[in-house]
Amino acid sequence: MPAAASPFAVSVLDLERRPGDARALELDVVVPESIGTVVIRIPQGSTLRIDGRMESLHEGILVTAEIDGDLEGECVRCLTGLTRPLQVEFQELFAYTPDEAFDYLVQDDAVDLEQVVRDSVVPALPFQPVCVEDCPGLCQECGVRLLDEPGHAHEPQIDARWAALSQLATREPDQHDQPTEAGA
């Protein structure tokens, strides 16, 4: 995607090849496609705020910024929906000329922050998001959310392989079961 077409593109025409010049960066981006995983993400259509500073250097444009937004997802223990604020910082140099030392380039008098934002946000996402730190999850037998019903319990289940033995415990003893006295 060309830099000019990206909502993450920022013109740097006023900074290009002017070492020492700098300006503030304030960008609100409507996310064109979700960023993250199935479990936790910045959803498509939500707004990310990128605030920072752009500085002109001999090699390119140095962008230092903070990303603010909201995450949406599901608790991995009880599957309840959750939202969390996200705040991530990054610093990246966009080079004027291709060089293996730099990952990003100034193209068409602009810097496209999309890949930098993705590369900063995704590692900052919680690996296993939970609704509360000690979420007990779901009941293994019926699926009820244990946080909503903390005293939830079921009758103990008897393994079918041992069911015949449980009948011995409930049976009335007969005379064959009575112990005999020694010497009688």
VENVEN-V527655 format. One record per backbone hydrogen bond with DSSP energy under -1.0 kcal/mol. CO is the residue of the C=O (numbers start at 0). NH is the residue of the N-H. E is the energy in kcal/mol with one decimal. If there is no record, write none. Layout:
CO|NH|E + CO|NH|E
This chain:
1|4|-1.0 + 5|8|-1.6 + 7|112|-1.8 + 9|110|-2.5 + 11|14|-1.5 + 11|15|-2.1 + 14|17|-1.5 + 17|20|-2.3 + 20|55|-3.1 + 22|53|-3.0 + 24|51|-2.7 + 26|49|-3.3 + 28|47|-2.9 + 30|44|-3.1 + 34|41|-2.8 + 38|73|-2.1 + 39|36|-3.1 + 40|71|-3.1 + 41|34|-2.1 + 42|45|-1.9 + 45|30|-3.0 + 47|28|-2.8 + 48|67|-2.8 + 49|26|-2.5 + 50|65|-3.1 + 51|24|-2.6 + 52|63|-2.6 + 53|22|-2.2 + 54|61|-3.0 + 55|19|-2.4 + 58|95|-2.5 + 59|56|-3.2 + 60|93|-3.0 + 61|54|-2.7 + 62|91|-2.6 + 63|52|-3.0 + 64|89|-2.6 + 65|50|-2.3 + 66|87|-2.1 + 67|48|-3.0 + 68|85|-2.9 + 70|83|-1.8 + 71|40|-2.5 + 72|81|-2.3 + 74|78|-1.9 + 79|74|-2.6 + 81|72|-2.1 + 83|70|-3.9 + 85|68|-1.9 + 87|66|-4.0 + 89|64|-2.5 + 91|62|-3.1 + 93|60|-2.6 + 94|105|-2.9 + 98|101|-1.8 + 103|94|-2.5 + 106|109|-1.1 + 108|11|-2.6 + 109|106|-2.4 + 110|9|-2.6 + 112|116|-2.9 + 113|117|-2.5 + 114|118|-2.8 + 115|119|-1.4 + 116|120|-2.9 + 117|121|-2.2 + 120|123|-1.0 + 121|124|-1.2 + 128|75|-2.8 + 131|134|-1.9 + 136|145|-2.1 + 138|142|-1.4 + 143|138|-2.5 + 144|148|-1.1 + 148|151|-1.7 + 158|161|-2.1 + 161|165|-1.2 + 173|176|-1.6 + 180|183|-1.4
